[in-house]
Amino acid sequence: MKLTDKQFGIFEIMMLLCGVAATCVEALNYGISPVYLISHLIAFPLCFCIGGIVTWKIAKSNGAWQLIGYSLLFSTITYCLFHIILHLIYEIPFSATAYLSGVCYYILFSILPIILCYYIYKGIVNRYFSNK
């Protein structure tokens, strides 16, 4: 799929919604403080958008599980790189168990929003772009 497709904008909006939904699910689960919530509302959608761009470039078809899997994979890789960069910039002590548990929680909180947003995206595309 090409980045110039009309559907790319819709896909990226859905990836932004995935990030916001993942942040809300995490906040509901942990009761995150407002300052921490604001940083997650910036980091999660950014990771999902970067993962969505890579997914859009790599995916060759509109297979549901292929797009869901690629979105989760590349968003998780982006999230891991983002955290490693933050650890290097702010010189936070690096605990492998805390880092791995953070990545696992990111994956768990991301699965449901990605699946829901993909099927919403698929419904929008089928409704508005299948007739053309």
HELIX and SHEET records of a PDB file:
HELIX    1   1 GLN A    7  TYR A   30  1                                  24    
HELIX    2   2 PRO A   34  ILE A   58  1                                  25    
HELIX    3   3 ALA A   64  TYR A   90  1                                  27    
HELIX    4   4 ALA A   96  PHE A  129  1                                  34    
END                                                                             
